Amino acid sequence: MSKIDRKLFSAKLVCQLPVNPINRALGTEMEAGCAWLSSIAHRHIATDHSDDYGICIANLEVVISRPMYVRQSDRHARNFELIRRIDVDGRPLMLVAVSLERNEQGNYNVRSSYLIKEKDLERRKRSGSLKLIIWS
């Protein structure tokens, strides 16, 4: 990765991951930690989900800190997905994929982020894999 890429797609600590409600919903035992967006993941979102990039980066913290739904990833057993409606035109649904294991610094790596369609949310609901986050 060039120096230009590193500046464009900088790594950043996003926010505290709400592990307690996620653990309750998924039956996991994740320890406290923050969500970390590496420069590699940042570049992945920008290039592989370029149409969604601006919305996703602007709303990454709110989706991670206050998700509406969580589910264990089908294709990537070591990841989970956080989903939330975001307050932009059309009220899109945004998904953030996060690693289940903490990295060496004690943070959870954001793997990807992109917008999903209502029909995708409904399909996940019907499959039973999507869990509503209960905030207490």
KEPASE-571367 format. One record per atom (N, C-alpha, C): residue number from 1; residue in three letters; x, y, z. Coordinates in Angstrom, 2 decimals, always signed. Example, Ala and Ser with C-alpha at 12.3 -4.5 7.8 and 13.67 -1.06 7.14 Angstrom:
1 ALA +13.19 -5.69 +7.80
1 ALA +12.30 -4.50 +7.80
1 ALA +13.20 -3.30 +7.80
2 SER +12.85 -2.25 +7.08
2 SER +13.67 -1.06 +7.14
2 SER +12.90 +0.03 +7.87
END
This chain:
1 MET +0.86 -1.17 +0.00
1 MET +0.00 +0.00 +0.00
1 MET +0.90 +1.23 +0.00
2 SER +0.61 +2.17 -0.86
2 SER +1.44 +3.37 -0.97
2 SER +1.11 +4.36 +0.15
3 LYS +2.00 +5.37 +0.29
3 LYS +1.77 +6.40 +1.29
3 LYS +0.48 +7.17 +1.00
4 ILE +0.17 +7.36 -0.27
4 ILE -1.06 +8.07 -0.64
4 ILE -2.27 +7.28 -0.14
5 ASP -2.28 +5.96 -0.36
5 ASP -3.39 +5.13 +0.11
5 ASP -3.55 +5.24 +1.62
6 ARG -2.45 +5.23 +2.35
6 ARG -2.53 +5.30 +3.81
6 ARG -3.18 +6.60 +4.26
7 LYS -2.91 +7.70 +3.57
7 LYS -3.54 +8.97 +3.93
7 LYS -5.01 +8.99 +3.56
8 LEU -5.34 +8.48 +2.38
8 LEU -6.73 +8.48 +1.94
8 LEU -7.60 +7.56 +2.80
9 PHE -7.05 +6.42 +3.14
9 PHE -7.81 +5.40 +3.86
9 PHE -7.17 +5.15 +5.22
10 SER -7.18 +6.17 +6.04
10 SER -6.52 +6.07 +7.33
10 SER -7.25 +5.12 +8.27
11 ALA -6.49 +4.50 +9.15
11 ALA -7.04 +3.64 +10.19
11 ALA -7.58 +4.53 +11.30
12 LYS -8.59 +4.01 +12.01
12 LYS -9.09 +4.80 +13.13
12 LYS -9.83 +3.92 +14.13
13 LEU -9.76 +4.34 +15.37
13 LEU -10.55 +3.74 +16.43
13 LEU -11.94 +4.35 +16.31
14 VAL -12.96 +3.52 +16.10
14 VAL -14.29 +4.04 +15.80
14 VAL -15.05 +4.40 +17.07
15 CYS -15.28 +3.41 +17.94
15 CYS -16.03 +3.63 +19.17
15 CYS -16.01 +2.35 +19.99
16 GLN -16.54 +2.44 +21.19
16 GLN -16.68 +1.26 +22.05
16 GLN -17.71 +0.32 +21.42
17 LEU -17.39 -0.95 +21.34
17 LEU -18.33 -1.94 +20.82
17 LEU -19.29 -2.34 +21.95
18 PRO -20.60 -2.31 +21.74
18 PRO -21.55 -2.65 +22.80
18 PRO -21.64 -4.17 +22.99
19 VAL -20.62 -4.73 +23.63
19 VAL -20.51 -6.19 +23.72
19 VAL -21.62 -6.82 +24.56
20 ASN -22.12 -6.14 +25.60
20 ASN -23.14 -6.76 +26.44
20 ASN -24.43 -7.08 +25.66
21 PRO -25.03 -6.13 +24.94
21 PRO -26.22 -6.50 +24.18
21 PRO -25.93 -7.49 +23.04
22 ILE -24.75 -7.40 +22.45
22 ILE -24.38 -8.36 +21.40
22 ILE -24.24 -9.75 +21.99
23 ASN -23.56 -9.86 +23.14
23 ASN -23.41 -11.15 +23.80
23 ASN -24.77 -11.76 +24.15
24 ARG -25.69 -10.94 +24.67
24 ARG -27.04 -11.43 +25.01
24 ARG -27.75 -11.96 +23.77
25 ALA -27.65 -11.25 +22.68
25 ALA -28.37 -11.64 +21.45
25 ALA -27.76 -12.88 +20.79
26 LEU -26.44 -12.96 +20.76
26 LEU -25.78 -14.05 +20.05
26 LEU -25.37 -15.22 +20.94
27 GLY -25.41 -15.01 +22.26
27 GLY -24.94 -16.05 +23.16
27 GLY -23.42 -16.19 +23.16
28 THR -22.73 -15.09 +22.86
28 THR -21.27 -15.08 +22.85
28 THR -20.75 -14.54 +24.17
29 GLU -19.43 -14.56 +24.32
29 GLU -18.80 -14.05 +25.54
29 GLU -17.65 -13.11 +25.17
30 MET -17.93 -12.16 +24.30
30 MET -16.90 -11.21 +23.90
30 MET -16.56 -10.30 +25.08
31 GLU -15.30 -9.95 +25.17
31 GLU -14.84 -9.03 +26.21
31 GLU -14.95 -7.60 +25.70
32 ALA -14.95 -6.65 +26.61
32 ALA -15.03 -5.23 +26.26
32 ALA -13.90 -4.86 +25.31
33 GLY -14.20 -3.99 +24.38
33 GLY -13.21 -3.51 +23.43
33 GLY -13.84 -2.51 +22.48
34 CYS -13.02 -1.86 +21.71
34 CYS -13.47 -0.88 +20.73
34 CYS -13.48 -1.49 +19.33
35 ALA -14.24 -0.88 +18.45
35 ALA -14.23 -1.24 +17.03
35 ALA -13.09 -0.48 +16.37
36 TRP -12.29 -1.17 +15.58
36 TRP -11.12 -0.61 +14.93
36 TRP -11.28 -0.75 +13.42
37 LEU -11.15 +0.34 +12.69
37 LEU -11.18 +0.32 +11.23
37 LEU -9.74 +0.45 +10.73
38 SER -9.19 -0.64 +10.21
38 SER -7.82 -0.61 +9.69
38 SER -7.80 +0.11 +8.35
39 SER -6.63 +0.52 +7.92
39 SER -6.53 +1.17 +6.61
39 SER -6.90 +0.19 +5.49
40 ILE -6.61 -1.09 +5.68
40 ILE -6.96 -2.10 +4.68
40 ILE -8.49 -2.24 +4.58
41 ALA -9.18 -2.33 +5.71
41 ALA -10.64 -2.42 +5.70
41 ALA -11.25 -1.13 +5.16
42 HIS -10.67 +0.01 +5.51
42 HIS -11.15 +1.30 +5.02
42 HIS -11.07 +1.33 +3.49
43 ARG -9.94 +0.91 +2.96
43 ARG -9.76 +0.87 +1.50
43 ARG -10.73 -0.11 +0.86
44 HIS -10.96 -1.27 +1.51
44 HIS -11.90 -2.28 +1.00
44 HIS -13.30 -1.67 +0.85
45 ILE -13.77 -0.96 +1.87
45 ILE -15.10 -0.34 +1.81
45 ILE -15.14 +0.68 +0.67
46 ALA -14.09 +1.48 +0.56
46 ALA -14.04 +2.52 -0.47
46 ALA -14.01 +1.96 -1.88
47 THR -13.33 +0.86 -2.08
47 THR -13.19 +0.32 -3.44
47 THR -14.26 -0.72 -3.77
48 ASP -14.54 -1.65 -2.86
48 ASP -15.50 -2.72 -3.15
48 ASP -16.95 -2.29 -2.95
49 HIS -17.19 -1.26 -2.16
49 HIS -18.54 -0.76 -1.91
49 HIS -18.57 +0.75 -2.15
50 SER -18.00 +1.15 -3.27
50 SER -17.78 +2.57 -3.55
50 SER -19.08 +3.39 -3.57
51 ASP -20.18 +2.80 -4.04
51 ASP -21.45 +3.54 -4.07
51 ASP -21.96 +3.86 -2.67
52 ASP -21.59 +3.02 -1.69
52 ASP -22.06 +3.16 -0.32
52 ASP -21.05 +3.85 +0.59
53 TYR -19.84 +4.06 +0.09
53 TYR -18.73 +4.50 +0.92
53 TYR -19.02 +5.75 +1.75
54 GLY -19.48 +6.82 +1.15
54 GLY -19.70 +8.08 +1.87
54 GLY -20.69 +7.92 +3.01
55 ILE -21.80 +7.25 +2.74
55 ILE -22.81 +7.03 +3.77
55 ILE -22.26 +6.13 +4.88
56 CYS -21.56 +5.07 +4.49
56 CYS -21.04 +4.12 +5.49
56 CYS -20.01 +4.76 +6.41
57 ILE -19.08 +5.49 +5.86
57 ILE -18.04 +6.11 +6.69
57 ILE -18.66 +7.16 +7.61
58 ALA -19.60 +7.93 +7.10
58 ALA -20.25 +8.97 +7.91
58 ALA -21.09 +8.39 +9.04
59 ASN -21.58 +7.17 +8.89
59 ASN -22.49 +6.57 +9.87
59 ASN -21.92 +5.36 +10.59
60 LEU -20.65 +5.08 +10.40
60 LEU -20.03 +3.89 +10.99
60 LEU -20.16 +3.87 +12.51
61 GLU -19.90 +4.98 +13.16
61 GLU -19.95 +5.02 +14.62
61 GLU -21.35 +4.76 +15.16
62 VAL -22.36 +5.37 +14.57
62 VAL -23.72 +5.18 +15.09
62 VAL -24.21 +3.75 +14.88
63 VAL -23.86 +3.13 +13.76
63 VAL -24.29 +1.76 +13.52
63 VAL -23.61 +0.81 +14.50
64 ILE -22.33 +1.02 +14.76
64 ILE -21.60 +0.15 +15.69
64 ILE -22.04 +0.40 +17.13
65 SER -22.21 +1.64 +17.52
65 SER -22.51 +1.93 +18.92
65 SER -23.96 +1.66 +19.29
66 ARG -24.89 +1.74 +18.32
66 ARG -26.33 +1.55 +18.60
66 ARG -27.00 +0.73 +17.49
67 PRO -26.57 -0.51 +17.27
67 PRO -27.20 -1.31 +16.21
67 PRO -28.63 -1.69 +16.59
68 MET -29.43 -1.95 +15.57
68 MET -30.81 -2.43 +15.78
68 MET -30.84 -3.95 +15.79
69 TYR -30.00 -4.55 +14.94
69 TYR -29.96 -6.00 +14.78
69 TYR -28.52 -6.50 +14.77
70 VAL -28.37 -7.76 +15.12
70 VAL -27.07 -8.43 +15.03
70 VAL -27.32 -9.84 +14.53
71 ARG -26.37 -10.37 +13.80
71 ARG -26.46 -11.76 +13.37
71 ARG -25.07 -12.32 +13.16
72 GLN -24.96 -13.61 +13.37
72 GLN -23.72 -14.32 +13.08
72 GLN -23.62 -14.42 +11.57
73 SER -22.49 -14.14 +11.01
73 SER -22.32 -14.19 +9.57
73 SER -22.42 -15.63 +9.06
74 ASP -23.14 -15.81 +7.94
74 ASP -23.25 -17.14 +7.33
74 ASP -21.94 -17.57 +6.68
75 ARG -21.37 -16.68 +5.91
75 ARG -20.19 -17.02 +5.13
75 ARG -18.88 -16.92 +5.91
76 HIS -18.87 -16.10 +6.93
76 HIS -17.64 -15.85 +7.68
76 HIS -17.90 -16.11 +9.16
77 ALA -17.66 -17.34 +9.59
77 ALA -18.01 -17.77 +10.95
77 ALA -17.32 -16.96 +12.04
78 ARG -16.22 -16.29 +11.71
78 ARG -15.50 -15.52 +12.72
78 ARG -15.94 -14.06 +12.77
79 ASN -17.01 -13.74 +12.04
79 ASN -17.53 -12.37 +12.01
79 ASN -18.98 -12.34 +12.43
80 PHE -19.43 -11.17 +12.85
80 PHE -20.85 -10.94 +13.06
80 PHE -21.22 -9.65 +12.35
81 GLU -22.51 -9.46 +12.13
81 GLU -22.98 -8.30 +11.40
81 GLU -23.88 -7.45 +12.29
82 LEU -23.67 -6.16 +12.24
82 LEU -24.52 -5.19 +12.93
82 LEU -25.31 -4.44 +11.86
83 ILE -26.60 -4.26 +12.08
83 ILE -27.46 -3.61 +11.09
83 ILE -28.28 -2.52 +11.79
84 ARG -28.43 -1.40 +11.10
84 ARG -29.23 -0.29 +11.63
84 ARG -29.77 +0.54 +10.48
85 ARG -30.97 +1.05 +10.66
85 ARG -31.49 +2.07 +9.74
85 ARG -30.76 +3.37 +10.06
86 ILE -30.39 +4.09 +9.03
86 ILE -29.68 +5.34 +9.26
86 ILE -30.48 +6.50 +8.72
87 ASP -30.26 +7.65 +9.31
87 ASP -31.06 +8.83 +9.03
87 ASP -30.52 +9.61 +7.84
88 VAL -30.72 +9.05 +6.66
88 VAL -30.42 +9.75 +5.40
88 VAL -31.61 +9.50 +4.48
89 ASP -31.66 +10.22 +3.37
89 ASP -32.79 +10.08 +2.43
89 ASP -33.05 +8.61 +2.12
90 GLY -34.30 +8.22 +2.23
90 GLY -34.69 +6.85 +1.95
90 GLY -34.51 +5.91 +3.12
91 ARG -33.96 +6.40 +4.23
91 ARG -33.74 +5.59 +5.45
91 ARG -33.13 +4.23 +5.12
92 PRO -31.95 +4.22 +4.52
92 PRO -31.35 +2.93 +4.16
92 PRO -30.93 +2.12 +5.38
93 LEU -30.73 +0.84 +5.13
93 LEU -30.20 -0.07 +6.14
93 LEU -28.71 -0.23 +5.89
94 MET -27.93 -0.09 +6.93
94 MET -26.48 -0.21 +6.80
94 MET -26.00 -1.39 +7.60
95 LEU -25.12 -2.18 +7.01
95 LEU -24.54 -3.35 +7.66
95 LEU -23.07 -3.09 +7.92
96 VAL -22.59 -3.49 +9.09
96 VAL -21.17 -3.44 +9.40
96 VAL -20.76 -4.83 +9.86
97 ALA -19.78 -5.42 +9.19
97 ALA -19.26 -6.73 +9.58
97 ALA -18.07 -6.51 +10.51
98 VAL -18.05 -7.22 +11.64
98 VAL -17.02 -7.05 +12.67
98 VAL -16.51 -8.42 +13.08
99 SER -15.22 -8.51 +13.38
99 SER -14.61 -9.76 +13.83
99 SER -15.07 -10.11 +15.24
100 LEU -15.27 -11.40 +15.49
100 LEU -15.65 -11.87 +16.83
100 LEU -14.47 -11.88 +17.80
101 GLU -13.25 -11.98 +17.28
101 GLU -12.07 -12.04 +18.15
101 GLU -11.39 -10.68 +18.21
102 ARG -10.86 -10.37 +19.38
102 ARG -10.11 -9.11 +19.54
102 ARG -8.75 -9.25 +18.89
103 ASN -8.24 -8.13 +18.39
103 ASN -6.90 -8.12 +17.81
103 ASN -5.87 -7.98 +18.94
104 GLU -4.61 -7.88 +18.59
104 GLU -3.54 -7.81 +19.59
104 GLU -3.66 -6.59 +20.50
105 GLN -4.32 -5.55 +20.04
105 GLN -4.50 -4.34 +20.84
105 GLN -5.78 -4.40 +21.70
106 GLY -6.52 -5.49 +21.61
106 GLY -7.75 -5.64 +22.39
106 GLY -8.98 -5.04 +21.75
107 ASN -8.89 -4.72 +20.45
107 ASN -10.02 -4.14 +19.73
107 ASN -10.60 -5.16 +18.75
108 TYR -11.80 -4.87 +18.27
108 TYR -12.48 -5.73 +17.30
108 TYR -12.40 -5.08 +15.93
109 ASN -11.90 -5.82 +14.95
109 ASN -11.67 -5.28 +13.61
109 ASN -12.96 -5.20 +12.80
110 VAL -13.23 -4.01 +12.27
110 VAL -14.31 -3.85 +11.29
110 VAL -13.80 -4.50 +10.01
111 ARG -14.60 -5.38 +9.43
111 ARG -14.20 -6.08 +8.22
111 ARG -14.75 -5.42 +6.96
112 SER -15.99 -4.92 +7.04
112 SER -16.63 -4.33 +5.87
112 SER -17.83 -3.50 +6.32
113 SER -18.37 -2.75 +5.39
113 SER -19.60 -2.01 +5.63
113 SER -20.23 -1.68 +4.29
114 TYR -21.55 -1.84 +4.22
114 TYR -22.27 -1.54 +2.99
114 TYR -23.76 -1.45 +3.30
115 LEU -24.50 -0.91 +2.36
115 LEU -25.95 -0.78 +2.52
115 LEU -26.62 -2.06 +2.05
116 ILE -27.71 -2.43 +2.71
116 ILE -28.48 -3.59 +2.28
116 ILE -29.91 -3.15 +2.00
117 LYS -30.61 -3.95 +1.26
117 LYS -32.00 -3.66 +0.90
117 LYS -32.96 -4.22 +1.94
118 GLU -34.13 -3.65 +1.98
118 GLU -35.18 -4.11 +2.90
118 GLU -35.46 -5.59 +2.72
119 LYS -35.47 -6.06 +1.47
119 LYS -35.76 -7.48 +1.21
119 LYS -34.67 -8.37 +1.81
120 ASP -33.42 -7.89 +1.86
120 ASP -32.34 -8.66 +2.48
120 ASP -32.53 -8.74 +3.99
121 LEU -32.99 -7.64 +4.59
121 LEU -33.29 -7.65 +6.01
121 LEU -34.42 -8.64 +6.30
122 GLU -35.47 -8.60 +5.50
122 GLU -36.61 -9.50 +5.70
122 GLU -36.20 -10.96 +5.53
123 ARG -35.34 -11.24 +4.57
123 ARG -34.85 -12.61 +4.36
123 ARG -34.07 -13.08 +5.58
124 ARG -33.24 -12.22 +6.13
124 ARG -32.48 -12.58 +7.33
124 ARG -33.43 -12.81 +8.52
125 LYS -34.47 -12.00 +8.62
125 LYS -35.46 -12.19 +9.69
125 LYS -36.15 -13.54 +9.54
126 ARG -36.60 -13.86 +8.32
126 ARG -37.30 -15.13 +8.08
126 ARG -36.42 -16.35 +8.39
127 SER -35.11 -16.22 +8.15
127 SER -34.20 -17.34 +8.39
127 SER -33.99 -17.59 +9.89
128 GLY -34.34 -16.59 +10.71
128 GLY -34.15 -16.73 +12.15
128 GLY -32.77 -16.36 +12.62
129 SER -31.90 -15.96 +11.70
129 SER -30.52 -15.64 +12.07
129 SER -30.36 -14.22 +12.61
130 LEU -31.32 -13.36 +12.32
130 LEU -31.23 -11.95 +12.71
130 LEU -31.82 -11.79 +14.11
131 LYS -31.05 -11.19 +15.00
131 LYS -31.48 -10.99 +16.39
131 LYS -31.66 -9.50 +16.66
132 LEU -32.80 -9.16 +17.24
132 LEU -33.07 -7.79 +17.63
132 LEU -32.22 -7.46 +18.86
133 ILE -31.56 -6.33 +18.83
133 ILE -30.76 -5.89 +19.97
133 ILE -31.69 -5.29 +21.03
134 ILE -31.60 -5.79 +22.23
134 ILE -32.39 -5.27 +23.34
134 ILE -31.48 -4.38 +24.18
135 TRP -31.84 -3.11 +24.26
135 TRP -31.05 -2.14 +25.03
135 TRP -31.68 -2.02 +26.41
136 SER -30.86 -2.27 +27.43
136 SER -31.39 -2.15 +28.80
136 SER -30.67 -1.08 +29.57
END
